[in-house]
Each structure stands twice: as structure tokens, then as C-alpha cells.
Amino acid sequence: MERPPHAYVPGRSPRHPEGLFDAVRDTAEGVPVDRLAETEAWRTGLRWIDEGYFWEAHEVLEPVWMAAPPNAPERSMVRAAIQCANARLKRRMGRDRAAARLEGVVAGLLDEVALSGRSRVMGLGLDEARARFGGADSVRDMQDNA
């Protein structure tokens, strides 16, 4: 899927039809942890965060998170991406306090990734992940895509 038809913002735009993202979500099913970064779900989720489709990114990243083993750095990295999407959606909705709390969660998750001592997790270096998933100031596309 290239792009969703619009960026869903609760209370402001129509919700997407059920199952719209299933083909992308399903690409993470049964994939070993060392291959999760190659899935369409991961790559699409990252791209959609960059493009401002925050709710949609969360939807396609969730099965990647579920496929990662508990307590693994991959799971923390994926959760950081998901919480980044959540924070940016909250900011778009004008819920700045909720966004700031979630941005703190993202920072903590990336600290967990750093403790693994690995130079790359889910295809991202730690500095790259911090820059990509940082606070609202790092968002390239905060306008509504609706």
C-alpha cells in the first residue's frame, strides 16, 4: 500500500474501513526476529510516521511489535516507533501533555535499546532512531493529511 486515503484523526476525520491495512500487517506474521526489519509492515510504518499518517503507522507496526520476543531490543525499538506515532497523533489533536508524556516513554524505550549494546536494531542505529522518533520538533510533516 502506497499511502492511506487520508490521515485518521479521532473526532476529526472518518475512520478507515476495517481490514484496510491487513495485507501490510500480515507481512510480520511468523517472521523470525532477525528478519522483522525487512517486513513491509515495519518499512511502511516508518514511512507513514515520516509522512504524517500516525494512526495508520501504529496499526501496521503493532503486529511487528507482537512478533518480537519479550524483553528483546527489537521489541523496545518497535514500541518506540509506535509510541512516537501515538505522541505525534496526540500533538496533532492538541493534546500536548499526553504527547509530552509519550515522548518521555519513547526516550526510555530507546534507552533500553541502548543497553543492548548493539550498533543497529531493526535496521536503525541508536542516533538515527533518536533523531527519527524524537519529540515534535523533529517532525517533518505535522500538517493534517486529511
LINSULTA-V299931 format. One record per backbone hydrogen bond with DSSP energy under -1.0 kcal/mol. NH is the residue of the N-H (numbers start at 1). CO is the residue of the C=O. Records with the same first field share a line. If there is no record, write none. Layout:
NH->CO + CO
//
This chain:
12->9
13->9
20->17
22->19
25->21
26->22
27->24
28->25
29->26
31->28
35->32
38->35
39->36
43->39
44->40
45->41
46->42
47->43
48->44
49->45
50->46
51->47
52->49
53->48
54->52
57->53
58->54
59->55
60->56
61->57
62->58
65->61
66->62
67->63
72->69
76->72
77->73
78->74
79->75
80->76
81->77
82->78
83->79
84->80
85->81
86->82
87->83
88->84
89->85
90->86
91->87
92->88
93->89
94->91
95->90
96->94
99->95
100->96
101->97
102->98
103->99
104->100
105->101
106->102
107->103
108->104
109->105
110->106
111->107
112->108
113->109
114->110
115->111
116->113
117->114
121->124
124->121
129->125
130->126
131->127
132->128
133->129
138->135
139->136
//
